[in-house]
């Protein structure tokens, strides 16, 4: 296993971007757009990319926002970024929903739910931050729509709806906010919700994922260095607790699915909480990225991206655009942390010991350890309780334990 570096991560990010760009250009979801005016050259993205996803017409804000967020940070896809912005600016026309009412032929309720979904509005607004000078009017439109959806100090799931406020929608809205000091009441509410989910953890199966989602949105609502020092210390401690409390759950690939409703229609949100936690580690404790187990996870992620692609079991092998957009963000946070905080001498020394014990070179230790253990036990049973025999036995026991521990770490399942 080779150490994962900032360059390794950049290669993985480029692989994601290449596949997403290809989907935006060649997929049926773009070819079936209504291009008005004809020279509009709008592009969109759907729920999935790669493989046979190019044959699907489905498109929406989740996928388009994720694609824009990814490709706006790459230098090779200016035309695709322009096409995605054109789609967002004239989405109703492109999707034949312009001036449609609930009684009009061709009215698509799911499309309008998509358009008024606070989480999706927030994701579009956040993606637009990567193109600040290209579409100020679009940024203004989505900012105003998000502000108008606010009910009191919090947000419900849908603009103009009657449903109560939601910690999930509020978390995404806070993440998309442009000012650190905006929405102070909402920020305090999210901290209260975090505490509530800690209290209900043993009774609520979604509590761990909700806590980490809230921490992620609170942490990344602004640059880490721009957050107040006391809040940084608080978040750092909470992240450490979550990492310690997650235990073996960190080493099996899983995500949490949340369900919410509007007028008896079910909507679903997938929360890749393990990825969020990795990003939180990157900003709150950059040196933890060089830990043996974290390097294992990063290695596995990069290998998946370069191979069949990163996906969860629930997607039936399809590559989720939104999940990979989140993964791109997480890898960006990890890469930035590695560049700004290279491993210290102590970190290098400690991790090289683990890498040695877990590698092939370390395999010779176990033979010597067992020989020493056997020799010492034989001498003890022969009632020759000399210092030399005891030393061999003790050394053998310690060495064998260290080896077995290192093997468990080395062979532990990762995603």
Buried (B, 14 or more C-beta within 10 A) or exposed (E): EEBBBBEBBEEBBEBBBBBBBBBBBEBBBBEBBBBEEEEBBBBBBBBBBBBEBBEBEBBBBBBBBBBBBBBBBBEEBEBBBBBBBBBBBBBBBBBBBEEBEEEEEEEEEEBBBBBBBBBBBBBBBBBBEBBEEBBEEBBEBBBEBBEEBBBEBBBBBBBEBEBEBBBBBBBBBBBBBBEBEBBEEBBEBBBEBBEBBBEEBEEEEBBBBBBBBBBBBBBBBBEBEEBEEEBBEBBBEBBBEBBEEBEEEBBEBBBBEBEBEBEEEEBEBBBBBBBBBBBBBBBBBBBBBBBBBBBBBBBBBBBBBBEEBBBBEEBEEBBBBBBBBBBBBBBBBBBBBBEEBBBEEEBEEBBEBBBEBBEEEBEEBBEBBBEBBEBBBEBBEEEEEEEEBBEBBEBBBEBBEBBEEBBEBBEBEBB
